[in-house]
Amino acid sequence: MNVIIFEDAAVRSLGLLVSMRPTCDLLIGSCSLTEALQLFGDVHRIARPRLSRYLSSLAGQRMPLWGLPGPSHALAVPASRHPETVLVVNARLVPTREAISGLRGLVEEGHRGVVFRAGALVAAVLHRSASGSETADDRAIAALLEDPGMTEAARESPAERVIAELGARQPLDDLAADEAAFRLVEQSHEVVTAHEHALAGSLAMRIDSGHFREAQPGLFLAASARITSPVVVRGGPVVVGDDAEIGPFVCLDGPAWIGERARISPHAWIREGTAIGHDSRVGGEVQASVIEPLTNKPHDGYLGHSHIGSWVNIAAGTNTGNLKASYGPVRQHTLLADGSRTTVHTHRQFLGAVVGELAKTSVTTSLACGARIGVAATVGGEAPEQVSAFSNLLTGGRTTPEQAATMLERMMVRRGMAILPADRELLAAVHAATATP
């Protein structure tokens, strides 16, 4: 069967997290939504125009900047394949074990239908015609596959409109699914909460796949993972992907995921609730955080209840605050262009930083509770609560796309990779889109 993942207009509220990647490629739990949905069959992502152009320009020469979904065999037994069925899924869906099971149930029941949550389309099950005569579902599927993606100014995505028009012409069955299983991320800080909900079930799916052996109580290793003893494992599970390396004197508290080819520095403390993406290098103390693929945090410093993008460099001694001195809930403040200020109540007592792709910190940087550091921003010292994309607080200026590309190229060389024209074009497009009016 085929799966189509679409973005609705609400992805704009996720801000810096999705400036340089499709929403469905965020690491939540131990996998992205794209990876989780590979269990059902071929996945087609409807990306925003600049991301679609980027993927088209890459033409398979290399993985995209945000990394790749992991191998689907490392999750669980695939759902039944139904060639005539097309599953349409909102890119903001949190890939919990319950959500994947719920989607599997919809497919196995064989009914056409839609699932809504708080007025937003979560998923739809459409059927291709087996008789050769074109149906409303066939036309909707064709339109979805030709969807150019949502523009920055659009009030709704073309995919939303297609499904709404289909429902108006021929109402879909309102499937009796357990909507509690389907969570949609609404704002950037909610990815931390979503990750907390998804991690344990996601790890269970990986263990159930049979791809990992239990090397010691609570520690599950892929065949090619390498560990230098002594390593202490407390709680569990801790699941370690192919070709990952864990140095000596590391303390691992589960639940935790360490992705393919990741490196954990000696004496690190990887605490409960952590997920580390493929090819990342991590040291120091990390708790209840997501580190996306290809990011460096190899030195001492505390990272807690945070979400860190790809190709980020966290310098030695960088620390995040994740608990206010008052022990109260964290609020995020945003200064608007007209000088006014908005406040978001996160309702979280523990909340660290959300950091965009290619951002960098200098040595001994401090990030406040709820900090948001934009794409390709450079910060040092006591960083402000909000730093816009491409800002350089060390020079007081703004990083150009060419400068960002030069820094990225230097990072890639260290990993045996080459920058491509498509990468430079994407950086220029994101720079233009995030420019201050």
C-alpha positions in Angstrom: 0.0 0.0 0.0 1.0 3.6 -0.3 1.2 6.3 2.4 1.0 10.0 1.8 2.2 12.4 4.6 1.0 16.0 4.3 1.6 19.2 6.2 -1.3 21.5 7.2 -1.1 25.2 7.9 -0.5 24.6 11.6 3.1 23.5 11.0 4.0 27.2 10.9 3.5 27.2 14.7 6.4 24.8 15.0 8.7 27.6 13.7 12.4 26.9 13.7 12.0 23.2 14.2 10.7 22.7 10.6 12.5 25.6 8.8 14.9 23.2 7.1 13.1 19.8 7.3 9.7 18.2 6.6 7.7 18.1 9.8 7.4 14.3 9.5 11.2 14.0 9.7 11.5 15.3 13.2 13.0 12.7 15.6 10.3 12.0 18.3 10.7 9.0 20.5 13.3 6.9 18.7 12.1 7.5 15.2 10.5 10.0 12.8 6.9 9.7 11.6 8.3 8.9 8.2 10.3 6.0 9.5 7.4 4.7 11.5 5.1 4.8 8.5 7.5 2.8 6.3 6.0 -0.2 8.1 2.9 0.2 5.9 4.6 0.5 2.5 5.9 3.2 0.2 5.9 6.7 1.8 5.4 9.9 -0.2 6.0 13.1 1.6 4.3 16.3 0.5 7.0 18.9 1.4 6.9 22.7 1.3 8.1 24.1 -2.1 11.7 25.0 -0.9 12.1 21.5 0.6 10.6 19.8 -2.5 13.1 21.7 -4.7 15.9 20.8 -2.4 15.1 17.1 -2.4 14.6 17.2 -6.2 18.0 18.9 -6.6 19.7 16.3 -4.4 18.4 13.6 -6.8 19.6 10.9 -4.4 23.3 12.0 -4.5 23.4 12.2 -0.7 21.2 12.1 2.3 19.4 15.4 3.0 20.9 17.8 5.6 18.5 16.6 8.3 19.6 13.0 7.9 17.6 10.0 6.9 14.9 7.8 8.5 16.4 4.6 9.9 15.8 1.2 8.4 12.2 0.1 8.8 13.2 -3.4 9.7 14.5 -2.1 13.1 11.0 -1.2 14.3 8.5 -4.1 14.1 6.6 -6.5 11.8 5.0 -4.4 9.0 1.2 -4.0 8.8 -0.6 -6.0 6.1 -0.1 -4.6 2.6 -3.3 -3.6 0.8 -2.4 -2.5 -2.7 -5.8 -0.8 -3.2 -5.5 1.3 0.0 -3.8 4.7 0.4 -3.2 6.0 3.9 -3.1 9.8 4.2 -1.5 11.1 7.5 -0.9 14.5 9.0 2.8 15.3 9.4 2.2 16.6 12.9 1.1 13.2 14.2 3.2 12.0 17.1 4.6 8.5 16.1 3.6 6.7 19.3 3.2 3.0 19.4 -0.5 3.6 20.1 -0.8 5.8 17.0 0.9 3.3 14.7 -1.3 0.5 16.1 -4.4 2.7 15.6 -3.5 3.4 12.0 -2.8 -0.3 11.4 -6.3 -1.0 12.8 -7.9 1.5 10.4 -6.1 -0.2 7.4 -6.9 -3.7 8.5 -10.6 -2.9 8.9 -10.7 -2.1 5.3 -13.1 0.8 5.6 -12.8 4.3 4.0 -12.8 7.0 6.5 -11.2 9.9 8.3 -10.0 10.6 11.8 -10.2 14.2 13.2 -8.8 15.6 16.4 -9.9 19.0 17.6 -11.0 19.8 14.1 -7.8 18.9 12.4 -7.5 16.0 10.0 -5.3 13.3 11.5 -5.6 10.5 8.9 -7.7 9.3 6.1 -8.0 5.9 4.5 -8.8 6.0 0.8 -9.4 3.2 -1.7 -8.2 3.0 -5.3 -10.7 1.6 -7.7 -10.2 -2.0 -8.6 -12.6 -1.9 -11.5 -10.8 0.6 -13.6 -13.5 3.2 -13.4 -12.3 6.4 -11.8 -13.8 7.3 -8.4 -13.7 10.3 -6.1 -11.0 8.6 -4.1 -8.9 8.0 -7.3 -9.1 11.7 -8.2 -8.2 12.7 -4.6 -5.2 10.4 -4.6 -4.0 11.8 -7.9 -4.4 15.3 -6.6 -2.5 14.5 -3.5 0.4 13.0 -5.4 0.6 16.1 -7.5 0.4 18.4 -4.5 3.1 21.2 -4.8 3.2 21.7 -1.0 2.0 24.5 1.2 3.4 28.0 0.6 4.4 30.3 3.4 1.3 32.4 3.1 -1.3 29.7 2.6 -4.2 29.4 5.0 -4.6 25.7 4.3 -2.6 23.1 2.5 -3.7 21.7 -0.8 -4.0 18.3 0.8 -6.4 19.6 3.4 -8.5 21.2 0.6 -8.5 17.9 -1.4 -9.8 15.9 1.5 -12.4 18.5 2.5 -13.7 18.6 -1.1 -13.9 14.8 -1.2 -15.8 14.8 2.1 -18.2 17.4 0.8 -19.0 15.6 -2.4 -19.1 12.1 -0.9 -19.0 12.1 2.9 -16.4 9.7 4.3 -17.2 7.3 7.1 -16.4 8.7 10.5 -14.3 5.9 11.8 -14.7 4.8 15.4 -11.0 5.1 16.3 -9.6 5.9 19.7 -8.7 9.5 19.2 -6.7 9.5 22.5 -4.1 7.5 20.6 -3.6 10.3 18.0 -1.7 13.3 19.2 -0.8 16.3 17.0 2.1 18.6 17.9 0.8 22.2 18.0 3.8 24.3 19.1 7.6 23.9 19.2 7.9 23.2 22.9 5.3 20.4 22.6 7.9 18.3 20.8 9.5 17.7 24.2 6.2 16.4 25.6 5.5 14.4 22.5 8.9 12.8 22.8 8.2 11.8 26.4 4.9 10.2 25.3 6.5 8.3 22.4 9.9 7.0 23.6 9.0 3.9 25.6 6.6 2.5 23.1 8.9 3.3 20.2 11.8 1.4 21.9 9.4 -1.5 22.6 8.7 -1.7 18.8 12.4 -1.8 18.1 13.0 -4.5 20.6 10.0 -6.5 19.3 11.6 -6.4 15.8 14.2 -8.9 16.9 17.0 -6.7 15.5 18.6 -6.2 18.9 20.1 -8.6 21.4 20.0 -8.0 25.2 23.7 -7.8 26.0 23.0 -7.2 29.7 19.9 -6.5 31.7 18.2 -3.5 30.1 20.8 -3.0 27.3 19.8 -4.0 23.8 22.4 -3.8 21.1 22.3 -4.1 17.3 24.8 -6.7 16.0 27.5 -4.2 15.0 27.2 -1.8 18.0 30.4 -1.5 19.9 30.8 -0.9 23.7 34.0 -0.5 25.7 33.5 -1.7 29.2 32.9 -0.7 31.9 29.5 0.7 31.0 26.7 1.0 33.7 23.1 0.5 32.7 20.4 1.6 35.1 16.7 1.1 34.4 15.8 0.5 30.8 15.5 -0.2 28.1 18.6 1.4 26.4 18.6 0.5 22.7 21.7 1.0 20.6 21.7 1.1 16.8 24.1 -0.4 14.2 27.7 0.7 14.3 27.2 3.0 17.3 30.1 3.4 19.7 29.9 3.8 23.4 33.1 4.7 25.3 34.2 3.4 28.7 32.8 4.6 32.0 29.5 5.7 30.5 26.3 5.6 32.6 23.2 4.8 30.6 19.8 5.4 32.2 16.7 4.1 30.3 14.6 4.6 28.5 17.0 5.8 25.9 17.8 5.4 22.2 21.3 5.8 20.6 21.1 5.8 16.9 23.2 4.3 14.1 26.9 5.3 14.1 26.4 7.6 17.0 29.4 8.1 19.3 29.2 8.5 23.1 32.2 10.0 24.7 33.9 8.3 27.7 32.5 9.3 31.1 29.2 10.6 29.6 25.9 10.3 31.4 23.0 9.6 29.1 20.0 9.9 31.3 16.4 8.7 31.0 14.3 10.0 28.1 17.1 10.7 25.7 17.2 10.0 22.0 20.3 10.5 20.0 20.1 10.5 16.2 22.4 8.7 13.8 26.0 10.0 13.3 25.8 12.3 16.3 28.7 12.7 18.8 27.6 13.2 22.4 29.3 13.6 25.8 28.6 15.2 29.1 25.2 14.9 30.7 22.1 14.6 28.6 18.6 14.1 30.0 15.1 13.8 28.4 16.3 15.4 25.2 16.4 14.7 21.4 19.6 15.2 19.5 18.9 15.0 15.8 21.3 13.3 13.4 24.8 14.6 12.6 25.1 17.0 15.6 28.1 17.5 17.8 28.0 17.7 21.6 31.1 15.7 22.5 32.2 17.6 25.6 31.0 18.2 29.2 28.0 20.3 29.8 24.3 19.7 30.8 21.5 19.4 28.2 18.1 18.8 29.6 14.5 18.5 28.2 15.6 20.0 24.9 15.3 19.4 21.2 18.5 20.0 19.1 18.5 20.1 15.3 21.0 18.6 12.9 24.5 19.9 12.2 24.4 21.8 15.5 27.7 22.3 17.4 27.3 22.5 21.2 30.6 23.7 22.5 32.4 22.5 25.7 30.8 23.8 28.9 27.5 24.7 27.3 24.6 24.2 29.8 20.8 24.5 29.5 18.5 25.6 32.2 15.5 23.3 32.4 13.9 24.3 35.8 13.1 27.8 37.0 14.5 29.0 40.3 10.9 29.3 41.4 10.1 25.7 40.4 7.1 27.2 38.5 5.9 26.4 34.9 8.1 27.8 32.1 6.7 30.6 30.0 8.1 31.6 26.6 8.2 35.3 25.6 8.4 36.6 22.1 9.2 40.2 21.1 7.2 41.2 18.0 8.2 43.7 15.3 5.9 46.4 16.7 7.6 46.2 20.1 4.8 44.2 21.8 5.4 40.9 23.5 3.5 37.7 23.5 3.6 35.0 26.2 3.2 31.3 25.7 2.3 29.2 28.8 4.0 25.9 28.2 2.5 24.3 31.3 5.8 22.4 31.7 7.9 22.6 34.9 10.9 21.1 33.0 11.8 22.7 29.7 15.2 23.3 28.2 16.1 24.7 24.7 14.8 24.3 21.2 17.7 24.7 18.8 17.5 24.9 15.0 19.7 23.3 12.4 23.3 24.5 12.0 23.2 26.6 15.2 26.4 26.9 17.3 27.3 27.8 20.8 30.6 29.1 22.1 32.5 27.6 25.1 30.6 28.0 28.4 27.4 29.2 26.8 24.3 29.3 29.1 20.8 28.7 27.5 17.8 29.7 29.6 14.7 27.6 30.3 12.5 27.6 27.2 15.2 29.2 25.0 14.7 29.1 21.2 17.8 29.4 19.1 17.1 29.8 15.3 18.6 28.1 12.3 22.3 28.9 11.8 22.4 31.2 14.8 25.6 31.6 16.8 25.4 32.3 20.5 27.7 32.7 23.5 27.7 33.7 27.1 24.2 34.3 28.6 22.1 33.7 25.5 18.8 35.5 25.2 15.6 33.6 25.4 15.0 33.9 21.7 17.6 34.2 19.0 16.5 34.7 15.4 17.8 32.6 12.5 21.3 33.5 11.1 22.0 35.9 14.0 25.6 36.0 15.2 25.6 37.2 18.8 29.4 37.0 18.9 29.8 39.7 16.2 26.5 41.5 16.6 25.7 40.9 13.0 23.8 38.4 10.8 25.4 35.4 9.2 25.0 35.3 5.4 23.9 32.1 3.5 27.4 32.0 2.0 29.0 32.1 5.5 26.6 29.4 6.8 27.5 27.3 3.8 31.2 27.7 4.4 30.8 26.6 8.0 28.6 23.6 7.0 31.2 22.6 4.4 33.9 22.5 7.0 31.8 20.4 9.3 31.0 18.0 6.4 34.6 17.6 5.4 35.3 16.3 8.9 32.7 13.6 8.3 33.9 12.7 4.9 31.0 14.4 3.2 30.8 17.1 0.5 28.5 20.1 0.4 26.3 20.2 -2.8 24.8 23.2 -4.7 21.4 22.0 -3.4 22.5 22.6 0.2 23.6 26.2 -0.7 20.3 26.9 -2.4 18.4 25.6 0.6 20.4 27.8 3.0 19.7 30.8 0.8 16.0 30.1 0.6 15.7 29.7 4.4 17.8 32.8 5.0 15.4 34.8 2.7 12.3 33.3 4.4 13.5 34.1 7.9 14.8 37.6 7.2 13.5 40.3 9.6 11.0 42.5 7.9 
